[in-house]
Amino acid sequence: MSSAAPSPPVAVSGASYAAAAVTMAHYKAADSKREQFRRYLEKSGVLDTLTKVLVALYEEPEKPNSALDFLKHHLGAATPENPEIELLRLELTEMKEKYEAIVEENKKLKAKLAQYEPPQEEKRAE
């Protein structure tokens, strides 16, 4: 073990000490804000989701050309549904059902019409 003599205290002027104290307080405030933000991200599940997506990218056997597109795609799938999107999906389902009903009705009307109209070949002969 070395027994080095403690260094003598450095003389600091009052202004320098005040500036150092303000700078230290600024760093502590910034660290505190960073820590609060980190806790917020952790609490809301953002850190966990980002970690999972980054791990998926890491484990991807063939790396995609665009890592950013990979992240966007996987994060988009992980986000909760927007209520507006859900309403649009419901409306799409209703429209598909109406479309199918109209197509079926059209088939029935064509069949009925075919009963009352002569076939196309007989029309040409006249």
Summary of the structure (lengths in Angstrom):
residues: 126
radius of gyration: 36.2
end to end distance: 121.0
largest distance: 124.3
contacts: 215
relative contact order: 0.04
helix: 76%
strand: 0%
